Amino acid sequence: MNIIKRELKANLKTFIIWILVLTLLLFAASTEFGAFQDNPAFLDSFEGMEGMEAMFDAIGGSFANMSTPEGFLSLMSIYLYLPLSIYGALLGSSIISKEERDRTAEYLFTLPIKRNQVLLRKIIVAITYQILFVVYILLASILVFSRYGIDSNFYNFMLYMFVALSFTSLIFLTMGMMFSSVLRQYKKSGAITLGILITTYMLSMLIRLVEELEFLNYVVPFQYFEVTDMLNGDIKWIFVVISIIIISSCISAVFYFYKRRDLYI
């Protein structure tokens, strides 16, 4: 329990900074939505812009949805997916490797507690912060868009977004932890995880534009939960299963590799 309290306290400041930044982003987005609500003339002006439709397709949205709170938020969803995933990748890689970075590994692992128990407590804290981040962002979204008369469709979309954001960000969180456990040079774990994150995001945009690349959907986490499907009250549960398999495999790898590697102290 002391380790859990220690990790919660150590990562609290970073967590607060991230949620404050995302809160400001959501408030700005909701204010911008005021220009789109019940304003078909404004939406029509976009249709005449060359290349605009392709750009919206690349991020998984459409013009038709921009006049509703849930539709507009779906277009802005990438600004939720990316920060949450980046936060997860950095948190996952740092929470495992920081004992080596801060030269506290020798002290921590000489305590009367097994290495796997230390890892378990770190994983609990990381997942707790990640889920709290998702819950906070969705509650903040409800709050800032409530002034526009949200309905049951918005709440249903938020429910699906909880599933999508949780699984997507947890994939990169556990991936960061896995690389921290596998790599001898722990400093590279965050960079590698972020590199995979950016690469898969770029691939997701390319897949939406090139139909021949749809076979890559199963290896690109940003393709698992399409906002257009969630707006229609649907979610592909096969990708939930795949997400659980990836997350479980990464966590298993953390326990397997970390206890077998020499710590840099």
Buried (B, 14 or more C-beta within 10 A) or exposed (E): EEBBEBBBEBBEEBBEEBBEEBBEBBEEBBEEBEEBBEEEEEEEEEEEEEEEEEEBBBBBBBBEBBBBBBBBBBBBBBBBBBBBBBBBBBBBBBBBBBBBEEEEBEEBBEEEEEEEEBBBBBBBBBBBBBBEBBEBBBEBBBEBBEEBEBEEBBEBBBBBBBBBBBBBBBBBBBBBBBBBBBBEEBEBBBEBBBEBBBEBBEBBBEBBEEEEBEEBBEEBBBBBBBBBBBBEEEBBEEBBEBBEEBBEEBBEBBBEBBEEEEBBE
